[in-house]
Amino acid sequence: MFPHPIFSKLSTFTFYLCTTSPRRQQIIQQLGFKPIVIAPTFEENLDKTIYTVKQYVTETATGKILSVWNSLDESERHGDILLLSADTVVENDGRIYEKPKTYEENCRMLKELRDSPTPTYIHSGVVLLLGDETRPDGYRMERFVETTGVVMKKEVSDEFIEQYCKSGEGLTVAGGFRIQGYGSTFITGIRGDFFNGVGLPAGRTFDKICEILQCEI
């Protein structure tokens, strides 16, 4: 195990990862953390027309983490407690692409991203909540957004996209393609944190956990 002091410091904490995403669970575990995984109850239905893309992912991640915090018993909020949540969307030319609900929607998304003259970006909003009984709300919150640019392959045919969508892989992820799966065949370049494209920016998340717990990186 990586002998960083953050692990001994966090060992005294109750650490909740607020997610249903197996990919986020895997990334946080690869960083060496062993959180308690708990599913948020927040309905991800914010009005996209009143937020910028970065505001949207931040507010959605905030809604997730507060739904878990508010579900905890009063006794569970005392002592050393840390929560982490995240939300990821794909964006092109200001338009937000979340998980497609159908095969047809998945095909349409990928054809739009392929044909767009503007770059495609993956944005993750990450929120950390640290219990703090000295504050009126009982916690301190830190939020940030990480952005990764991807270059989509223009030569991909409609038939290829349709065959990919039949696999069902794209129905589980924002934008309709899994960057670490068959969806990698649509991509010719990545600029930024690869893990952000998977669902959680590994490096910056590690740094922020250290920062909120006042542990040197």
HELIX and SHEET records of a PDB file:
HELIX    1   1 PRO A    5  LEU A   10  1                                   6    
HELIX    2   2 PRO A   22  GLN A   30  1                                   9    
HELIX    3   3 LYS A   48  ILE A   50  5                                   3    
HELIX    4   4 VAL A   53  SER A   71  1                                  19    
HELIX    5   5 GLU A   74  ARG A   77  5                                   4    
HELIX    6   6 TYR A  103  ASP A  115  1                                  13    
HELIX    7   7 ASP A  158  LYS A  166  1                                   9    
HELIX    8   8 GLU A  169  THR A  172  5                                   4    
HELIX    9   9 ALA A  174  GLY A  176  5                                   3    
HELIX   10  10 TYR A  182  PHE A  186  5                                   5    
HELIX   11  11 PHE A  194  VAL A  198  1                                   5    
HELIX   12  12 ALA A  202  ILE A  212  1                                  11    
SHEET    1   A 4 ILE A  36  ILE A  38  0                                        
SHEET    2   A 4 THR A  14  CYS A  18  1                                        
SHEET    3   A 4 ILE A  81  ASN A  92  1                                        
SHEET    4   A 4 ARG A  95  TYR A  97 -1                                        
SHEET    1   B 6 ILE A  36  ILE A  38  0                                        
SHEET    2   B 6 THR A  14  CYS A  18  1                                        
SHEET    3   B 6 ILE A  81  ASN A  92  1                                        
SHEET    4   B 6 THR A 120  GLY A 131 -1                                        
SHEET    5   B 6 TYR A 139  MET A 152 -1                                        
SHEET    6   B 6 ILE A 187  ARG A 191 -1                                        
END                                                                             
